[in-house]
Amino acid sequence: MSTTIPALSCCSIYHLRQVSDGSRPIGLQQIPSVSKDSDRFRKTLTDCGRLQQTTISFGGLRDCKVDVVQTSVGEKADGTEPTAVSDIGISDVNYGDPATWPDTYNNVLRQLLVQHGPQHISSYNFPKDTKNIKYSPIHNKRKLSNGEEVCRDWLVYSTSKDVRFCFCCKLFSSKPNVSLVKKGSNDWQNTTAILSVHERSTEHIDNYQTWRELELRLKQGKTIDHIEQQSLKQEEKYWQNFLERLIALSRVLAVQNLAFRGTNESLYSPNNGNFLKLVEFLALFDPVMNEHLRRIKNKETMVHYLGKRIQNELIQLLASAIKEKILAEVKLAKYFSIILDCTPDISHIEQLTMILRYVDIKKEPEVSQHQVCIKESFLGFVPLKETTGAFMTETLVDELQNVGLQIDNLRGQGYDNGSNMKGKHNGVQQRVLDMNPRAFFVPCSAHSLNLVVLVSIMKDLTIKPLSETRWESRIDALKPLRYHLADIYDALLEIYEDTNLKGSSGSSTRVEAKELADAVSKYEIVVSLDTWYSILFEVNITSKHLQDKDADLNSATKQLEATKSYLLSCRCDDGFQKVLVDATEVAQDLEIEPQFEKKQSRKRRKKRLFDYEAHEESLEDPSQTFKVEFYYSVLDMAIQSVEERFHQLHSYKAIFGFLYDIHGIKNAPNADILHDCQNLEKSLTHNGHHDIDARNLCSELKAVSRRLMKPMLPQAALCFIFEQKLQDSVPNVMIALKILLTLPVSVASGERSFSKLKLIKTYLRSTMLQQRLVGLATISIENEETSNSDLAKLVEKFASLKARKVELLQLVQKLYPKDKEMRFEFCHSLQESMENDPGLLSKIIFSDEATFHLSGKVNRHNVRIWGTQNPHANLEFESNSPKVNVFCAVTERMEHRHTGLSMYAHFSTQTYQTDGLSVLDNTTKCFAHDPQDHQI
């Protein structure tokens, strides 16, 4: 029986046990409320007796499925209770073994068994009995007189008991003593006769017909509660559509870095935020959203899901789904690298960004091809209390453990050039290397290149950058000076000659403009700008390449070699002459002489220590002086800095470099290939654990090189291995390539996350909590993963999370027009059950117990509110006021109909077990004797 009692208050069920003769009850046991402890509730029901499934509102929960007790009238001969439905959970039912099924069935279990149907066993080694006879699958078919065979689809076999059953009679028979029903039959010698008699019996034919009718009704969806289920499905569909829109709306706001809330949190109010305004906007065109707002305005629902807490939950729902997907991909890839960087936010909190770099291999279903992607995914922001290397290392290790990533699988570290990061003794990289020597530290190439530029800047020529994090802005700052210096000079003169600028500020402005105009009109400045612009232009091209997440060691070193070659080519007389030619064109636009000013300075006399020392000759030509003291000096420092700062990058290139030309390995000597493989194996070994085997790697590389038709980069070679399904044949090559591609080259992804941080946590949103900040940043940064998220799965996950919190909610009862129809439906279904089992009501005691405050306070946490007053209003009452417990029970037990109200002293939590049992015993005696003596 599956139905609904819409309007029961907090209700308890009591099981009345009997002695074997059924004369009088001997004990009363309370079944706890299902809303508080469903596991203990079901266990108690199991102890009490058989169960009959229904849907009743217990403990203030609407439409909650529970089990109504159906007690046994007697006990088995051996003193054990008959098998109850709840003795085996519905999820634990073995549908293929009828011997494990209970002796009695509720409608839910019976319907599940009918839906699964009988399962026949043919390919099984049937055991022999004492007469050396065993069951044969031949009996699964009945042979007619004309030779035709009819399948006995009702005949099922139990492998655990070695007996056979009749499927339909075991479920529907009212005669449990039949051999094929209760215990089954294992008389294999007389199988033909037993089956022939059974299948011709009226009982079997009726049960078979009942089985088929129920099976047909289940397929057509025409069971008793079909109408109710349709209504519930419509309501479920409504909430699913509404939540999908809310999640999609939250996703749009988070991806666009827009604020959710305003100064007001009410619908149709000014300044109520982007979230509520977009809800109002959607309601103008969307019928689902319009219907929801109509219910809210008409106060038909108290559950609106538009508050700030729900907004936070939706943000965390999206962010957690993205994070789970990223972590699943990282764990599948196994090897990963970590990229860290720090910056203070608007609240002056040091935020540590964590980026995971890994190789993701996916198969495109449409074209049946594998795609190898190098991903750098955002893991989150972590607030730092300290910025020391020790504390940051501890934070890194803790975060990796929290997300289930093993530091032993870490193969690369990417940090900036701060001393707390790259320090050789106490830096983060060294501390991580002490724990895992295979976690190669690759200093950020883009940071290093930026430092090369800074080292080369002379103090008197420093140009203020437009941004501290965007190094490209340096060339953007010089570009107007390089190509529009004449216009800038004219503008400065106009400011100087403007007589409208008066006062102290006006005078100072005019003086500064004159000074700047005189400075930029010097030929030395013009040549310096041209020199500096040429260097920055070349460095900017390399810097952009290094910031690409697909950049690897080989491409990075090639770009750096190209930059170094350019700097070396400029450090010559021809290079200097080219600079002078370009500077002369700018000088002509400025109408100045393209000549260097000769500086008047006193010659310094240097004391000679030895007679053989020659006199130092000073440069008289100002052009040569500028070339030596400025032009060559800048280039020399830049070249030297490139060699020093990228030495470690070249060392890693020496270890992994041979993997960039797998196609050419087939022509290389075997000794050289084996030597490179052994160096790589040594670098990837820690505590006796090897990532690869050198000799196997050497053989596998030769095999792959013979199959490559043309030279391929490591990413393309790895894709080729998967497309040709060679990953099981060349595992060492696959591992080596994955580790190589995992190594980071720059921390540009961390810098990009800081851009999102400044857009999300602004001055007006400076009080944002860390969890909300990380959630919004995850959605915004990983916007591609966000757009691919499945809304239906997110709604399902959201519903499961809310279902876990239902016990913490105060549910308010509301009457609906359909409640009357539902009551009639329940009465009809109950009447039908009573007709099937006339003694049903005599087996159940309905009771309730409540605590009343003598001060008049109402326990709103455990009762329904049926009035028109606000159920959430806060009312003041006397604290710890005296209380009284009121108990009432109703049953249909012979001539005793009910017991009246009984009042007892309030039970505390500690005394409830003992005092409560005394109340139940008194009630039991009341039912056993004359109830009139106990009525009030």
Solvent accessible surface area in square Angstrom, and as a share of the most:
residue,aa,sasa,rsa
1,M,19,0.09
2,S,26,0.17
3,T,3,0.02
4,T,3,0.02
5,I,21,0.11
6,P,2,0.02
7,A,34,0.26
8,L,55,0.27
9,S,54,0.35
10,C,36,0.22
11,C,16,0.09
12,S,16,0.11
13,I,3,0.01
14,Y,5,0.02
15,H,3,0.01
16,L,1,0.01
17,R,94,0.34
18,Q,41,0.18
19,V,52,0.30
20,S,90,0.58
21,D,105,0.54
22,G,24,0.23
23,S,64,0.41
24,R,133,0.49
25,P,4,0.02
26,I,100,0.51
27,G,25,0.24
28,L,12,0.06
29,Q,72,0.32
30,Q,50,0.22
31,I,1,0.00
32,P,15,0.10
33,S,18,0.11
34,V,16,0.09
35,S,16,0.10
36,K,149,0.63
37,D,48,0.25
38,S,61,0.40
39,D,118,0.61
40,R,125,0.46
41,F,9,0.04
42,R,95,0.35
43,K,131,0.55
44,T,14,0.08
45,L,0,0.00
46,T,37,0.22
47,D,73,0.38
48,C,3,0.02
49,G,7,0.07
50,R,54,0.20
51,L,4,0.02
52,Q,33,0.15
53,Q,14,0.06
54,T,1,0.01
55,T,10,0.06
56,I,6,0.03
57,S,0,0.00
58,F,4,0.02
59,G,21,0.21
60,G,14,0.13
61,L,24,0.12
62,R,72,0.26
63,D,46,0.24
64,C,31,0.19
65,K,115,0.49
66,V,3,0.02
67,D,2,0.01
68,V,10,0.06
69,V,1,0.00
70,Q,37,0.17
71,T,11,0.07
72,S,20,0.13
73,V,98,0.56
74,G,30,0.29
75,E,85,0.38
76,K,80,0.34
77,A,119,0.92
78,D,107,0.55
79,G,49,0.47
80,T,71,0.41
81,E,65,0.29
82,P,19,0.12
83,T,45,0.26
84,A,3,0.02
85,V,3,0.02
86,S,12,0.07
87,D,70,0.36
88,I,49,0.25
89,G,22,0.21
90,I,49,0.25
91,S,111,0.72
92,D,108,0.56
93,V,12,0.07
94,N,80,0.41
95,Y,46,0.17
96,G,21,0.20
97,D,6,0.03
98,P,2,0.01
99,A,27,0.21
100,T,58,0.34
101,W,11,0.04
102,P,0,0.00
103,D,59,0.30
104,T,39,0.23
105,Y,29,0.11
106,N,4,0.02
107,N,49,0.25
108,V,33,0.19
109,L,1,0.01
110,R,48,0.17
111,Q,53,0.23
112,L,45,0.22
113,L,2,0.01
114,V,1,0.01
115,Q,111,0.49
116,H,92,0.41
117,G,12,0.11
118,P,30,0.19
119,Q,79,0.35
120,H,84,0.37
121,I,41,0.21
122,S,79,0.51
123,S,113,0.73
124,Y,89,0.34
125,N,132,0.67
126,F,10,0.04
127,P,60,0.38
128,K,119,0.50
129,D,48,0.25
130,T,143,0.83
131,K,131,0.56
132,N,105,0.54
133,I,58,0.29
134,K,88,0.37
135,Y,4,0.01
136,S,32,0.20
137,P,48,0.30
138,I,139,0.71
139,H,41,0.18
140,N,22,0.11
141,K,111,0.47
142,R,72,0.26
143,K,149,0.63
144,L,60,0.30
145,S,127,0.82
146,N,107,0.55
147,G,41,0.40
148,E,103,0.46
149,E,107,0.48
150,V,72,0.42
151,C,77,0.46
152,R,18,0.07
153,D,32,0.17
154,W,14,0.05
155,L,2,0.01
156,V,7,0.04
157,Y,5,0.02
158,S,0,0.00
159,T,55,0.32
160,S,70,0.45
161,K,131,0.55
162,D,30,0.15
163,V,12,0.07
164,R,0,0.00
165,F,3,0.01
166,C,0,0.00
167,F,1,0.01
168,C,0,0.00
169,C,1,0.01
170,K,18,0.08
171,L,4,0.02
172,F,41,0.17
173,S,25,0.16
174,S,93,0.60
175,K,115,0.49
176,P,71,0.45
177,N,134,0.69
178,V,51,0.29
179,S,56,0.36
180,L,1,0.00
181,V,9,0.05
182,K,88,0.37
183,K,162,0.69
184,G,13,0.13
185,S,8,0.05
186,N,87,0.44
187,D,54,0.28
188,W,14,0.05
189,Q,112,0.50
190,N,73,0.38
191,T,1,0.01
192,T,91,0.53
193,A,62,0.48
194,I,45,0.23
195,L,0,0.00
196,S,31,0.20
197,V,110,0.63
198,H,20,0.09
199,E,18,0.08
200,R,145,0.53
201,S,38,0.25
202,T,99,0.58
203,E,45,0.20
204,H,8,0.03
205,I,93,0.47
206,D,73,0.38
207,N,9,0.05
208,Y,67,0.25
209,Q,103,0.46
210,T,56,0.32
211,W,2,0.01
212,R,81,0.29
213,E,81,0.36
214,L,15,0.07
215,E,34,0.15
216,L,97,0.48
217,R,100,0.37
218,L,32,0.16
219,K,154,0.65
220,Q,97,0.43
221,G,24,0.23
222,K,130,0.55
223,T,32,0.19
224,I,93,0.47
225,D,23,0.12
226,H,57,0.25
227,I,124,0.63
228,E,32,0.14
229,Q,59,0.26
230,Q,85,0.38
231,S,42,0.27
232,L,68,0.34
233,K,131,0.55
234,Q,132,0.59
235,E,68,0.30
236,E,116,0.52
237,K,110,0.47
238,Y,25,0.10
239,W,54,0.19
240,Q,55,0.24
241,N,33,0.17
242,F,0,0.00
243,L,11,0.06
244,E,38,0.17
245,R,70,0.26
246,L,0,0.00
247,I,0,0.00
248,A,27,0.21
249,L,10,0.05
250,S,0,0.00
251,R,42,0.15
252,V,83,0.48
253,L,1,0.01
254,A,2,0.01
255,V,41,0.24
256,Q,108,0.48
257,N,28,0.14
258,L,82,0.41
259,A,33,0.25
260,F,2,0.01
261,R,108,0.39
262,G,32,0.31
263,T,129,0.75
264,N,54,0.28
265,E,90,0.40
266,S,58,0.37
267,L,38,0.19
268,Y,114,0.43
269,S,20,0.13
270,P,105,0.66
271,N,107,0.55
272,N,2,0.01
273,G,13,0.12
274,N,59,0.30
275,F,1,0.00
276,L,8,0.04
277,K,86,0.36
278,L,59,0.29
279,V,0,0.00
280,E,19,0.09
281,F,106,0.44
282,L,58,0.29
283,A,9,0.07
284,L,133,0.66
285,F,151,0.63
286,D,25,0.13
287,P,99,0.62
288,V,25,0.14
289,M,0,0.00
290,N,79,0.41
291,E,51,0.23
292,H,0,0.00
293,L,2,0.01
294,R,90,0.33
295,R,44,0.16
296,I,37,0.19
297,K,124,0.53
298,N,83,0.43
299,K,160,0.68
300,E,60,0.27
301,T,25,0.14
302,M,121,0.54
303,V,76,0.44
304,H,75,0.33
305,Y,42,0.16
306,L,9,0.05
307,G,26,0.25
308,K,90,0.38
309,R,191,0.70
310,I,19,0.10
311,Q,7,0.03
312,N,51,0.26
313,E,48,0.21
314,L,0,0.00
315,I,0,0.00
316,Q,47,0.21
317,L,4,0.02
318,L,1,0.01
319,A,8,0.06
320,S,38,0.25
321,A,26,0.20
322,I,5,0.03
323,K,71,0.30
324,E,99,0.44
325,K,85,0.36
326,I,3,0.01
327,L,22,0.11
328,A,61,0.47
329,E,18,0.08
330,V,0,0.00
331,K,106,0.45
332,L,146,0.73
333,A,7,0.05
334,K,103,0.43
335,Y,13,0.05
336,F,1,0.01
337,S,0,0.00
338,I,0,0.00
339,I,0,0.00
340,L,0,0.00
341,D,5,0.03
342,C,31,0.18
343,T,21,0.12
344,P,75,0.47
345,D,14,0.07
346,I,79,0.40
347,S,39,0.25
348,H,164,0.73
349,I,68,0.34
350,E,43,0.19
351,Q,0,0.00
352,L,0,0.00
353,T,0,0.00
354,M,1,0.01
355,I,3,0.01
356,L,0,0.00
357,R,3,0.01
358,Y,0,0.00
359,V,3,0.02
360,D,6,0.03
361,I,38,0.19
362,K,82,0.35
363,K,117,0.50
364,E,62,0.28
365,P,114,0.72
366,E,164,0.73
367,V,91,0.52
368,S,77,0.50
369,Q,96,0.43
370,H,35,0.16
371,Q,84,0.37
372,V,9,0.05
373,C,33,0.20
374,I,5,0.02
375,K,37,0.16
376,E,29,0.13
377,S,5,0.03
378,F,3,0.01
379,L,10,0.05
380,G,5,0.05
381,F,7,0.03
382,V,20,0.12
383,P,61,0.38
384,L,13,0.06
385,K,185,0.78
386,E,90,0.40
387,T,63,0.37
388,T,71,0.41
389,G,8,0.08
390,A,47,0.36
391,F,52,0.22
392,M,0,0.00
393,T,11,0.06
394,E,103,0.46
395,T,17,0.10
396,L,0,0.00
397,V,27,0.16
398,D,65,0.33
399,E,43,0.19
400,L,2,0.01
401,Q,123,0.55
402,N,114,0.59
403,V,17,0.10
404,G,46,0.44
405,L,10,0.05
406,Q,118,0.52
407,I,35,0.18
408,D,72,0.37
409,N,27,0.14
410,L,0,0.00
411,R,4,0.02
412,G,0,0.00
413,Q,0,0.00
414,G,1,0.01
415,Y,0,0.00
416,D,28,0.14
417,N,25,0.13
418,G,27,0.26
419,S,96,0.62
420,N,48,0.25
421,M,4,0.02
422,K,71,0.30
423,G,18,0.18
424,K,162,0.69
425,H,154,0.69
426,N,104,0.53
427,G,0,0.00
428,V,0,0.00
429,Q,12,0.05
430,Q,51,0.23
431,R,78,0.29
432,V,0,0.00
433,L,40,0.20
434,D,101,0.53
435,M,77,0.35
436,N,0,0.00
437,P,61,0.38
438,R,14,0.05
439,A,0,0.00
440,F,15,0.06
441,F,5,0.02
442,V,0,0.00
443,P,15,0.09
444,C,1,0.01
445,S,1,0.01
446,A,1,0.01
447,H,29,0.13
448,S,1,0.01
449,L,1,0.00
450,N,18,0.09
451,L,48,0.24
452,V,3,0.01
453,V,6,0.03
454,L,73,0.36
455,V,65,0.37
456,S,1,0.01
457,I,35,0.18
458,M,60,0.27
459,K,194,0.82
460,D,119,0.62
461,L,36,0.18
462,T,82,0.48
463,I,52,0.27
464,K,174,0.74
465,P,42,0.27
466,L,127,0.63
467,S,33,0.21
468,E,158,0.71
469,T,66,0.39
470,R,159,0.58
471,W,37,0.13
472,E,56,0.25
473,S,9,0.06
474,R,33,0.12
475,I,13,0.06
476,D,66,0.34
477,A,19,0.15
478,L,1,0.01
479,K,108,0.46
480,P,62,0.39
481,L,39,0.19
482,R,39,0.14
483,Y,121,0.46
484,H,100,0.45
485,L,3,0.02
486,A,24,0.19
487,D,90,0.47
488,I,50,0.25
489,Y,48,0.18
490,D,74,0.38
491,A,48,0.37
492,L,25,0.12
493,L,43,0.21
494,E,121,0.54
495,I,67,0.34
496,Y,80,0.31
497,E,116,0.52
498,D,49,0.25
499,T,95,0.55
500,N,123,0.63
501,L,57,0.28
502,K,157,0.67
503,G,51,0.49
504,S,102,0.66
505,S,81,0.52
506,G,6,0.06
507,S,58,0.37
508,S,55,0.35
509,T,59,0.34
510,R,69,0.25
511,V,83,0.47
512,E,103,0.46
513,A,6,0.05
514,K,72,0.31
515,E,109,0.49
516,L,101,0.50
517,A,0,0.00
518,D,63,0.33
519,A,41,0.32
520,V,21,0.12
521,S,24,0.15
522,K,94,0.40
523,Y,12,0.04
524,E,33,0.15
525,I,45,0.23
526,V,3,0.02
527,V,0,0.00
528,S,6,0.04
529,L,16,0.08
530,D,5,0.02
531,T,3,0.02
532,W,21,0.07
533,Y,22,0.08
534,S,35,0.22
535,I,6,0.03
536,L,9,0.04
537,F,104,0.43
538,E,35,0.16
539,V,10,0.06
540,N,23,0.12
541,I,88,0.44
542,T,1,0.01
543,S,10,0.07
544,K,110,0.46
545,H,59,0.26
546,L,0,0.00
547,Q,52,0.23
548,D,68,0.35
549,K,90,0.38
550,D,70,0.36
551,A,3,0.02
552,D,15,0.08
553,L,1,0.01
554,N,14,0.07
555,S,28,0.18
556,A,0,0.00
557,T,5,0.03
558,K,125,0.53
559,Q,54,0.24
560,L,3,0.01
561,E,79,0.35
562,A,53,0.41
563,T,1,0.00
564,K,44,0.19
565,S,63,0.41
566,Y,66,0.25
567,L,2,0.01
568,L,92,0.46
569,S,67,0.43
570,C,22,0.13
571,R,94,0.34
572,C,50,0.30
573,D,82,0.43
574,D,99,0.51
575,G,8,0.08
576,F,3,0.01
577,Q,98,0.43
578,K,143,0.61
579,V,14,0.08
580,L,26,0.13
581,V,89,0.51
582,D,53,0.27
583,A,0,0.00
584,T,37,0.22
585,E,106,0.48
586,V,17,0.10
587,A,0,0.00
588,Q,121,0.54
589,D,99,0.51
590,L,11,0.05
591,E,154,0.69
592,I,38,0.19
593,E,126,0.56
594,P,52,0.33
595,Q,126,0.56
596,F,25,0.10
597,E,108,0.48
598,K,120,0.51
599,K,170,0.72
600,Q,162,0.72
601,S,97,0.63
602,R,212,0.77
603,K,140,0.59
604,R,220,0.80
605,R,227,0.83
606,K,153,0.65
607,K,171,0.72
608,R,109,0.40
609,L,134,0.67
610,F,107,0.45
611,D,138,0.71
612,Y,175,0.67
613,E,58,0.26
614,A,90,0.70
615,H,138,0.62
616,E,151,0.68
617,E,155,0.69
618,S,65,0.42
619,L,96,0.48
620,E,102,0.46
621,D,68,0.35
622,P,40,0.25
623,S,26,0.17
624,Q,71,0.32
625,T,38,0.22
626,F,24,0.10
627,K,16,0.07
628,V,70,0.40
629,E,115,0.52
630,F,22,0.09
631,Y,4,0.01
632,Y,32,0.12
633,S,32,0.21
634,V,1,0.01
635,L,1,0.00
636,D,54,0.28
637,M,61,0.27
638,A,2,0.02
639,I,16,0.08
640,Q,104,0.46
641,S,8,0.05
642,V,6,0.04
643,E,89,0.40
644,E,110,0.49
645,R,75,0.27
646,F,3,0.01
647,H,129,0.58
648,Q,64,0.28
649,L,4,0.02
650,H,69,0.31
651,S,46,0.29
652,Y,21,0.08
653,K,52,0.22
654,A,84,0.65
655,I,39,0.20
656,F,0,0.00
657,G,18,0.17
658,F,33,0.14
659,L,0,0.00
660,Y,19,0.07
661,D,76,0.39
662,I,0,0.00
663,H,38,0.17
664,G,24,0.23
665,I,10,0.05
666,K,91,0.39
667,N,129,0.66
668,A,37,0.29
669,P,81,0.51
670,N,94,0.48
671,A,75,0.58
672,D,78,0.40
673,I,8,0.04
674,L,41,0.20
675,H,106,0.47
676,D,44,0.23
677,C,0,0.00
678,Q,79,0.35
679,N,62,0.32
680,L,0,0.00
681,E,37,0.17
682,K,163,0.69
683,S,29,0.19
684,L,0,0.00
685,T,41,0.24
686,H,35,0.15
687,N,121,0.62
688,G,59,0.57
689,H,123,0.55
690,H,105,0.47
691,D,18,0.09
692,I,5,0.02
693,D,61,0.32
694,A,4,0.03
695,R,159,0.58
696,N,78,0.40
697,L,0,0.00
698,C,11,0.06
699,S,70,0.45
700,E,19,0.09
701,L,0,0.00
702,K,49,0.21
703,A,23,0.18
704,V,1,0.00
705,S,0,0.00
706,R,149,0.55
707,R,121,0.44
708,L,2,0.01
709,M,172,0.77
710,K,124,0.53
711,P,95,0.60
712,M,39,0.17
713,L,105,0.52
714,P,1,0.00
715,Q,57,0.25
716,A,47,0.36
717,A,0,0.00
718,L,0,0.00
719,C,27,0.16
720,F,29,0.12
721,I,0,0.00
722,F,26,0.11
723,E,74,0.33
724,Q,96,0.43
725,K,154,0.65
726,L,31,0.15
727,Q,48,0.21
728,D,130,0.67
729,S,75,0.48
730,V,8,0.05
731,P,51,0.32
732,N,17,0.09
733,V,0,0.00
734,M,35,0.15
735,I,39,0.20
736,A,0,0.00
737,L,0,0.00
738,K,25,0.11
739,I,0,0.00
740,L,2,0.01
741,L,2,0.01
742,T,1,0.00
743,L,2,0.01
744,P,0,0.00
745,V,4,0.02
746,S,8,0.05
747,V,0,0.00
748,A,9,0.07
749,S,14,0.09
750,G,0,0.00
751,E,34,0.15
752,R,120,0.44
753,S,1,0.00
754,F,8,0.03
755,S,63,0.41
756,K,53,0.23
757,L,3,0.01
758,K,123,0.52
759,L,96,0.48
760,I,1,0.01
761,K,8,0.03
762,T,46,0.27
763,Y,174,0.66
764,L,161,0.80
765,R,39,0.14
766,S,37,0.24
767,T,126,0.73
768,M,25,0.11
769,L,133,0.66
770,Q,51,0.23
771,Q,121,0.54
772,R,32,0.12
773,L,1,0.00
774,V,35,0.20
775,G,2,0.02
776,L,4,0.02
777,A,0,0.00
778,T,7,0.04
779,I,0,0.00
780,S,1,0.01
781,I,42,0.22
782,E,23,0.10
783,N,66,0.34
784,E,125,0.56
785,E,23,0.11
786,T,1,0.00
787,S,73,0.47
788,N,100,0.51
789,S,26,0.17
790,D,70,0.36
791,L,42,0.21
792,A,44,0.34
793,K,137,0.58
794,L,8,0.04
795,V,10,0.06
796,E,123,0.55
797,K,60,0.26
798,F,3,0.01
799,A,52,0.40
800,S,48,0.31
801,L,65,0.32
802,K,39,0.16
803,A,63,0.49
804,R,179,0.65
805,K,83,0.35
806,V,50,0.29
807,E,112,0.50
808,L,153,0.76
809,L,97,0.48
810,Q,73,0.32
811,L,63,0.32
812,V,48,0.28
813,Q,11,0.05
814,K,80,0.34
815,L,101,0.50
816,Y,88,0.33
817,P,130,0.82
818,K,89,0.38
819,D,4,0.02
820,K,138,0.58
821,E,108,0.48
822,M,29,0.13
823,R,80,0.29
824,F,114,0.47
825,E,64,0.29
826,F,34,0.14
827,C,73,0.44
828,H,115,0.51
829,S,7,0.05
830,L,45,0.22
831,Q,101,0.45
832,E,78,0.35
833,S,11,0.07
834,M,68,0.31
835,E,122,0.55
836,N,119,0.61
837,D,35,0.18
838,P,120,0.75
839,G,26,0.25
840,L,6,0.03
841,L,49,0.24
842,S,32,0.20
843,K,32,0.13
844,I,5,0.03
845,I,1,0.01
846,F,75,0.31
847,S,6,0.04
848,D,53,0.28
849,E,55,0.25
850,A,28,0.22
851,T,26,0.15
852,F,109,0.46
853,H,24,0.11
854,L,121,0.60
855,S,49,0.31
856,G,48,0.46
857,K,82,0.35
858,V,83,0.48
859,N,20,0.10
860,R,57,0.21
861,H,149,0.67
862,N,45,0.23
863,V,55,0.32
864,R,23,0.08
865,I,26,0.13
866,W,117,0.41
867,G,54,0.52
868,T,146,0.85
869,Q,135,0.60
870,N,87,0.45
871,P,19,0.12
872,H,89,0.40
873,A,44,0.34
874,N,150,0.77
875,L,106,0.53
876,E,174,0.78
877,F,89,0.37
878,E,112,0.50
879,S,91,0.58
880,N,138,0.71
881,S,2,0.02
882,P,83,0.52
883,K,64,0.27
884,V,31,0.18
885,N,5,0.03
886,V,21,0.12
887,F,7,0.03
888,C,39,0.23
889,A,0,0.00
890,V,73,0.42
891,T,8,0.04
892,E,58,0.26
893,R,21,0.08
894,M,119,0.53
895,E,116,0.52
896,H,17,0.07
897,R,131,0.48
898,H,85,0.38
899,T,6,0.04
900,G,13,0.13
901,L,85,0.42
902,S,19,0.12
903,M,121,0.54
904,Y,56,0.21
905,A,81,0.63
906,H,80,0.36
907,F,25,0.10
908,S,47,0.30
909,T,121,0.70
910,Q,151,0.67
911,T,57,0.33
912,Y,79,0.30
913,Q,124,0.55
914,T,96,0.56
915,D,55,0.29
916,G,8,0.08
917,L,96,0.48
918,S,54,0.35
919,V,8,0.05
920,L,11,0.05
921,D,67,0.35
922,N,67,0.34
923,T,8,0.04
924,T,9,0.05
925,K,116,0.49
926,C,3,0.02
927,F,1,0.00
928,A,28,0.22
929,H,118,0.53
930,D,69,0.36
931,P,10,0.06
932,Q,116,0.52
933,D,112,0.58
934,H,87,0.39
935,Q,61,0.27
936,I,153,0.77
